[in-house]
Amino acid sequence: MWKEGFDTEPRNGSQNQDHQDPNFSKLFGVAFAMALAMFFASMLPDPFFAPVMSELLLFGALGALFVAVLRRERVFARGITDWDQAAILMLLGLLCGLFVDPEAVSAALEQMAAETGPAPA
């Protein structure tokens, strides 16, 4: 009599929101690291955006590499691992490094040095 009104079987598919895809969480971590790097790099003058973004992403890759070593994750595993996170962040950091304009950075550094005056001896 009451059995018809209650669903006691486990739910499958999109209705079960208790389990999250581990690949999504790893890619979300990469996106979050990228957003943090963009946030901190955007606080500097324009010529410094690309070099700072590149360095922050490379440091993020080293952090992901360190976590992968500590967790003793397999390099060739199914799904996205911390090794893959490190590789993605390294690739993004190297790509950002391609957009660095050394002349603009040098000019901005010289301008900043001229504004602050000579260094005390």
C-alpha positions in Angstrom: 0.0 0.0 0.0 2.6 2.6 1.0 5.3 1.2 -1.2 3.9 2.9 -4.3 4.3 6.4 -2.9 8.0 6.1 -1.9 11.0 5.6 -4.2 13.5 3.5 -2.3 15.7 2.6 -5.2 19.0 4.4 -5.8 18.9 7.2 -8.3 21.2 7.2 -11.3 22.3 9.8 -13.9 22.1 13.5 -13.5 19.7 13.3 -10.5 22.6 12.0 -8.2 24.5 15.2 -7.3 26.5 13.6 -4.4 29.3 12.4 -6.7 31.3 14.9 -8.7 33.5 14.1 -11.6 37.2 14.1 -10.5 38.3 15.3 -13.9 36.1 18.4 -13.5 37.6 19.2 -10.1 41.1 18.9 -11.5 40.3 21.2 -14.5 38.5 23.6 -12.1 41.8 23.7 -10.1 43.7 24.7 -13.3 41.1 27.3 -14.1 41.3 28.7 -10.5 45.1 28.9 -10.7 44.8 30.7 -14.0 42.3 33.1 -12.6 44.5 33.9 -9.6 47.5 34.4 -11.8 45.5 36.8 -14.0 44.2 38.7 -10.9 47.6 39.3 -9.4 49.3 40.0 -12.8 46.5 42.6 -13.6 47.5 44.7 -10.6 50.8 45.6 -12.2 51.4 48.0 -15.2 50.6 46.6 -18.6 54.2 45.7 -19.7 54.5 43.4 -16.7 51.3 41.4 -17.2 52.7 38.7 -19.5 55.9 38.1 -17.7 54.3 38.0 -14.3 51.5 35.8 -15.5 54.0 33.4 -17.0 56.0 33.2 -13.8 53.0 32.7 -11.6 51.7 29.9 -13.9 55.1 28.2 -13.8 55.1 28.4 -10.0 51.6 26.9 -10.0 53.0 24.1 -12.2 55.7 23.5 -9.7 53.2 23.4 -6.9 51.0 20.8 -8.8 54.2 18.8 -9.4 55.1 18.9 -5.8 51.5 17.7 -4.8 51.7 14.9 -7.4 55.0 13.7 -5.9 53.7 13.8 -2.4 50.5 11.9 -3.3 52.6 9.4 -5.3 50.3 9.6 -8.2 50.9 7.5 -11.3 52.0 9.4 -14.3 50.0 7.4 -16.8 46.6 7.0 -15.1 43.1 7.3 -16.4 41.6 10.7 -16.0 43.3 13.9 -15.1 45.9 13.8 -12.4 48.1 16.4 -10.7 50.8 15.5 -13.2 48.4 16.6 -15.9 47.6 19.8 -14.0 51.3 20.6 -13.8 51.7 20.0 -17.5 48.7 22.2 -18.4 49.9 25.0 -16.1 53.4 24.7 -17.6 52.1 24.9 -21.1 50.0 28.0 -20.3 53.0 29.6 -18.6 55.2 29.0 -21.6 52.5 30.3 -23.9 52.2 33.5 -21.8 56.0 33.8 -22.0 55.7 34.1 -25.8 53.9 37.4 -25.4 56.5 39.2 -23.3 57.9 42.3 -24.9 61.4 42.7 -23.5 61.8 46.3 -24.8 58.6 47.4 -23.2 59.5 45.8 -19.9 63.0 47.5 -20.0 61.4 50.8 -20.7 58.9 50.4 -17.9 61.7 49.4 -15.5 63.8 52.4 -16.5 60.8 54.7 -16.1 60.1 53.3 -12.6 63.8 53.7 -11.6 63.8 57.3 -12.9 60.7 58.1 -10.8 62.1 56.7 -7.6 65.6 58.2 -8.0 69.0 56.6 -7.6 69.5 53.8 -5.1 71.2 54.8 -1.9 74.8 53.8 -1.6 
